[in-house]
Amino acid sequence: MNYEAAKQFYEREGHLQVPRKHVERIVGEDQEEREHKLGAWVGNQRSRAATLSPEQMELLSAIGMRWSSLPAVGKSTPAQPAPQPVSPAVPRHRPGREHHAGPSFGPPSERESYSYWDNL
């Protein structure tokens, strides 16, 4: 029944990238509607791929099963191009202007007094 739910999802959506919490409703042979936790089932099939029979792997592959959820590091797929280098950061100050921390910094003898307490 789970395979039938996966097949129905694939025919409707064109892929098997099912969200983990997705529930698929299908009508069984007894004409009763049933809910299948398809997202969990698809994830479990991926993680248990080594234990599936070649026939099961072939059936799932035929309806668009991707056997790894993420591409390998350093490799790109046609649907996901390689990342582009990050552009350099934009300077925080305008060129040609000095950075000024303000009059209240530095030794007391060199700073201007703006505080009420400094004027007492």
Buried (B, 14 or more C-beta within 10 A) or exposed (E): EBBBBBBBBBEEEEEBEBEEEBEBEBEEEEEEEEEBBBBBBBBEBBEEBEEBEEEBBEBBEEBBBBEEEEEEEEEEEEEEEEEEEEEEEEEEEEEEEEEEEEEEEEEEEEEEEEEEEEEE
